[in-house]
């Protein structure tokens, strides 16, 4: 069987800049250990750590943790919700923060505002197909595959 070759889109490398910093030896060792544990280069590890730190300073109430997808994702501290989940909950409530808080009292309004602001800035990072209008069903009520 001959397989058709599908042309791949041309991706351009991100522009990067060089930054030289002097850090304590102990911190350098911690970075190297962290990078080794994550199986990343020191450069990639430092880039991710700095990016996450800057985002948490820019959007108080948001932190990063490992998601079931195996990637680091932004979450709302104290709620158990990802930024993406909270944004879509807000959207389904017509952008009404008070109504969202009434229905989900464990989600304080400032956290909703932080999630919406984060989503607006980084919406391109939301995993494709993350939110669908149809809830996931598991167990005996799950739709069965047709054979």
C-alpha positions as CSV (number, residue, x, y, z in Angstrom):
1,X,0.0,0.0,0.0
2,X,1.4,3.4,-1.0
3,X,0.9,6.1,1.6
4,X,0.3,9.6,0.5
5,X,2.7,12.1,2.0
6,X,1.0,15.0,3.7
7,X,3.0,18.2,3.6
8,X,3.7,19.5,7.0
9,X,3.3,23.2,7.8
10,X,6.4,25.2,8.1
11,X,7.0,26.1,11.7
12,X,9.3,29.0,12.6
13,X,11.5,28.9,15.6
14,X,10.7,31.3,18.4
15,X,13.0,34.3,18.7
16,X,15.2,33.9,21.7
17,X,17.5,36.2,23.5
18,X,20.5,35.5,25.6
19,X,20.6,36.4,29.3
20,X,23.6,36.1,31.5
21,X,23.1,36.0,35.2
22,X,25.2,35.2,38.2
23,X,23.4,33.0,40.8
24,X,24.6,31.3,44.0
25,X,26.1,27.9,43.5
26,X,23.5,26.3,45.7
27,X,20.7,27.7,43.5
28,X,22.6,26.5,40.4
29,X,22.7,23.0,41.9
30,X,19.0,23.1,42.7
31,X,18.2,24.1,39.1
32,X,20.4,21.3,37.7
33,X,18.7,18.8,40.0
34,X,15.3,20.0,39.0
35,X,16.2,19.8,35.3
36,X,17.5,16.3,35.6
37,X,14.3,15.2,37.5
38,X,12.1,16.6,34.8
39,X,14.4,15.1,32.1
40,X,14.9,18.6,30.6
41,X,17.9,20.7,29.7
42,X,18.9,23.3,32.2
43,X,17.9,26.0,29.6
44,X,14.4,24.6,29.1
45,X,13.9,24.1,32.8
46,X,14.9,27.7,33.7
47,X,12.8,29.0,30.9
48,X,9.7,27.2,32.2
49,X,10.3,28.1,35.8
50,X,10.8,31.8,35.0
51,X,7.7,31.9,32.8
52,X,5.5,30.3,35.5
53,X,6.9,32.6,38.2
54,X,6.3,35.7,36.1
55,X,2.7,34.5,35.3
56,X,2.0,33.9,39.0
57,X,3.2,37.4,39.8
58,X,1.1,38.9,37.0
59,X,-2.1,36.9,38.0
60,X,-2.2,36.4,41.8
61,X,-4.2,33.4,42.7
62,X,-3.0,31.3,39.8
63,X,-0.4,28.6,40.2
64,X,0.8,25.8,38.0
65,X,0.7,22.0,38.5
66,X,0.8,18.8,36.5
67,X,-2.5,18.0,34.7
68,X,-3.7,14.6,33.7
69,X,-2.5,15.4,30.2
70,X,1.1,15.3,31.5
71,X,1.7,19.0,31.0
72,X,1.9,21.9,33.4
73,X,-1.4,23.8,33.4
74,X,-2.6,27.0,35.2
75,X,-5.0,26.3,38.2
76,X,-6.9,28.5,40.5
77,X,-5.5,28.2,44.0
78,X,-7.9,26.7,46.6
79,X,-10.6,25.7,44.1
80,X,-9.3,22.6,42.4
81,X,-10.2,24.2,39.0
82,X,-8.0,24.9,36.1
83,X,-8.1,28.4,34.6
84,X,-9.7,26.9,31.5
85,X,-12.5,25.2,33.5
86,X,-13.3,28.4,35.5
87,X,-13.2,30.6,32.4
88,X,-15.8,28.3,30.7
89,X,-18.0,28.2,33.8
90,X,-17.9,32.0,33.8
91,X,-18.8,32.1,30.1
92,X,-21.7,29.6,30.7
93,X,-23.0,32.0,33.4
94,X,-23.1,34.8,30.8
95,X,-20.1,36.5,32.4
96,X,-22.1,37.1,35.6
97,X,-19.5,36.7,38.4
98,X,-22.2,37.1,41.2
99,X,-24.3,34.3,39.7
100,X,-21.2,32.0,39.3
101,X,-20.3,32.7,42.9
102,X,-23.9,32.0,44.0
103,X,-23.8,28.6,42.2
104,X,-20.2,27.8,43.2
105,X,-19.6,29.5,46.6
106,X,-16.1,28.0,46.9
107,X,-15.0,30.2,44.0
108,X,-14.4,33.7,45.2
109,X,-15.1,36.5,42.7
110,X,-11.4,37.7,42.6
111,X,-10.4,34.3,41.5
112,X,-12.9,34.4,38.6
113,X,-11.5,37.8,37.5
114,X,-8.0,36.3,37.6
115,X,-9.0,33.3,35.5
116,X,-10.8,35.4,33.0
117,X,-7.9,37.9,32.7
118,X,-5.4,35.0,32.4
119,X,-7.6,33.3,29.7
120,X,-7.8,36.5,27.7
121,X,-4.1,36.8,27.6
122,X,-3.1,33.2,27.1
123,X,-6.2,31.7,25.4
124,X,-4.2,30.2,22.6
125,X,-2.6,27.8,25.2
126,X,-5.9,26.2,26.1
127,X,-5.8,22.6,25.0
128,X,-7.9,22.0,21.9
129,X,-11.3,20.6,22.6
130,X,-10.9,21.2,26.3
131,X,-14.4,22.3,26.9
132,X,-17.4,20.8,25.1
133,X,-21.1,21.5,25.6
134,X,-21.8,17.9,26.3
135,X,-20.7,16.6,29.7
136,X,-18.5,13.5,30.0
137,X,-20.4,10.5,31.1
138,X,-18.8,7.4,32.6
139,X,-20.1,4.1,33.8
140,X,-23.4,2.6,32.9
141,X,-24.7,5.9,31.5
142,X,-21.8,6.4,29.1
143,X,-22.6,6.3,25.4
144,X,-21.6,3.0,23.8
145,X,-19.4,2.7,20.8
146,X,-21.0,1.4,17.7
147,X,-19.3,-1.6,16.1
